[in-house]
């Protein structure tokens, strides 16, 4: 074989290997993105199940409702001091839920009515109703691949003319995904209906 043939064959081999490498890297990025998406969705679903399991009646540790307006000051203390009108803003609009590290965390409900479609995150509150946490994806105590999760929760009373003892639970969440050298953000929403049941006191 001549030197030209060797160089030509080497060039073709390099292009093939480069294509295979690019395909493997793209596949890995997509897999990592899916893992982060699945992890955040599972965590948010866990929050949803914790909320749905709360007692519906207006008593201590019962399912609260979002305040009609942001409590003065927009701080955690303001939310905890807030007491709404029975039938509209029941009890104070805070809940204690387990986070991704199984720690007890106080969540403040976002004020007003929940969005009906996925909103622009820039329009969402930045007060105490904005919960953010760093989610450990690989569970090896390394923060290099942690995912930032931002959560907003609304619980609105749907009781009206044709509906009784029913509330909607809406969770809007944003998470980040590392895509190669870029960091991309995604926003999603989960919605459930919680009604009182005959065994609920």
C-alpha positions in Angstrom: 0.0 0.0 0.0 1.2 3.4 -0.8 1.4 6.3 1.7 -1.5 8.0 -0.1 -3.7 4.9 0.4 -2.8 4.7 4.1 -3.6 8.4 4.6 -6.9 8.0 2.8 -7.9 4.9 4.8 -6.9 6.7 8.1 -9.0 9.7 7.2 -12.1 7.5 6.5 -11.5 5.6 9.7 -11.2 8.9 11.7 -14.4 10.2 10.3 -16.3 7.0 11.1 -14.9 6.9 14.7 -15.7 10.6 15.1 -19.3 9.9 14.1 -19.6 7.0 16.5 -18.1 9.1 19.3 -20.5 11.9 18.7 -23.4 9.5 18.7 -22.3 8.0 22.0 -22.0 11.5 23.6 -25.4 12.5 22.3 -26.9 9.3 23.6 -25.3 9.9 27.0 -26.6 13.5 27.2 -30.1 12.3 26.4 -29.9 9.6 29.0 -28.7 12.0 31.7 -31.4 14.4 30.8 -34.1 11.7 31.1 -32.7 10.6 34.5 -32.9 14.2 35.8 -36.4 14.7 34.3 -37.6 11.4 35.9 -36.0 12.1 39.2 -37.6 15.6 39.5 -41.0 14.3 38.3 -40.8 11.5 40.9 -39.9 14.0 43.6 -42.8 16.3 42.7 -45.2 13.4 42.6 -44.0 12.5 46.1 -44.9 16.0 47.2 -48.3 15.6 45.6 -49.0 12.3 47.4 -47.9 13.9 50.7 -50.4 16.7 50.2 -53.2 14.4 49.1 -52.7 12.3 52.2 -53.3 15.3 54.5 -56.6 15.4 56.4 -59.2 17.5 54.5 -61.1 19.0 57.4 -60.2 22.4 58.8 -58.2 21.3 61.8 -54.6 21.2 62.9 -52.4 19.7 60.1 -55.4 19.8 57.8 -55.2 20.5 54.1 -54.8 24.3 53.8 -55.8 26.7 51.0 -53.7 29.3 49.2 -54.2 32.8 50.6 -56.1 35.2 48.4 -53.2 37.7 48.5 -49.5 37.4 49.6 -49.2 37.8 53.4 -47.7 41.1 54.3 -43.9 41.0 54.0 -43.8 37.8 51.9 -41.8 36.0 54.6 -42.1 32.5 56.2 -43.2 34.2 59.4 -45.9 36.2 57.6 -47.3 33.0 56.1 -47.2 31.2 59.5 -49.0 34.1 61.1 -51.7 34.4 58.4 -55.1 33.0 59.2 -57.7 33.1 56.5 -61.5 33.2 56.4 -63.1 29.8 57.0 -64.3 28.4 53.7 -61.9 30.4 51.6 -58.4 30.5 53.2 -58.6 27.8 55.8 -56.0 27.8 58.6 -52.5 29.2 57.8 -51.3 28.4 54.3 -48.2 26.4 55.2 -47.5 22.7 55.1 -44.6 20.5 56.4 -43.4 18.0 53.8 -40.5 15.7 53.4 -37.9 16.9 50.9 -35.6 14.8 48.7 -33.3 14.2 51.7 -36.2 13.2 53.9 -35.9 16.4 56.0 -39.0 18.2 57.3 -39.4 21.4 55.3 -42.1 24.1 55.6 -43.8 24.9 52.3 -45.7 28.1 51.8 -48.6 28.1 49.4 -48.5 30.5 46.5 -51.2 33.2 46.7 -54.3 33.5 44.5 -55.5 31.1 41.9 -53.3 28.5 40.3 -52.3 28.9 36.7 -54.3 26.9 34.2 -51.4 26.2 31.9 -47.6 26.0 32.3 -46.6 29.6 33.2 -43.4 31.6 32.4 -41.2 31.2 35.5 -40.3 34.9 35.4 -44.0 35.6 36.3 -44.0 33.4 39.4 -43.5 34.6 43.0 -40.0 35.0 44.4 -41.2 35.3 48.0 -41.5 32.5 50.6 -43.8 30.5 48.4 -40.9 29.8 46.1 -39.2 26.5 47.3 -35.8 25.6 45.8 -33.6 22.6 46.5 -30.6 20.8 45.2 -31.4 17.3 44.1 -28.6 14.7 44.4 -28.9 12.6 41.3 -26.2 10.0 41.9 -26.4 9.8 45.7 -22.6 9.9 46.1 -22.5 13.2 48.1 -21.0 15.0 45.1 -22.6 18.3 44.0 -21.1 18.3 40.5 -24.2 16.7 38.9 -26.9 18.0 41.3 -30.1 19.3 39.7 -31.7 22.5 40.9 -35.4 22.1 41.5 -37.8 25.1 42.0 -41.3 24.4 43.2 -44.5 26.5 43.6 -47.7 25.0 45.1 -51.3 26.2 45.0 -54.3 24.7 46.7 -57.6 26.3 45.8 -61.0 25.6 47.2 -63.4 24.6 44.4 -66.5 24.4 46.6 -69.3 26.3 44.8 -72.8 25.9 43.5 -72.3 22.4 42.1 -69.2 21.3 44.0 -68.7 20.6 47.7 -65.6 19.8 49.8 -63.2 19.8 46.8 -59.8 21.4 46.3 -57.4 21.5 43.4 -53.7 21.0 44.0 -51.4 22.5 41.4 -47.6 22.2 41.5 -45.5 24.1 39.0 -41.8 23.1 39.0 -38.7 24.0 37.1 -35.5 21.9 36.9 -32.2 22.3 35.3 -30.4 19.8 33.0 -26.8 19.9 32.0 -26.5 19.3 28.3 -22.8 19.1 27.5 -21.4 22.5 28.3 -24.9 24.1 28.5 -27.4 24.3 31.4 -31.0 24.1 30.2 -34.1 24.7 32.2 -37.5 23.1 31.9 -40.9 24.0 33.4 -43.7 21.5 34.0 -46.9 21.4 36.0 -48.8 18.7 37.9 -52.5 19.0 38.8 -54.7 16.9 41.0 -58.1 17.1 42.6 -58.6 16.3 46.3 -62.1 15.8 47.7 -63.3 14.9 51.2 -64.1 11.2 51.7 -66.7 9.6 54.0 -64.0 8.3 56.4 -62.4 11.8 56.8 -63.2 13.4 60.1 
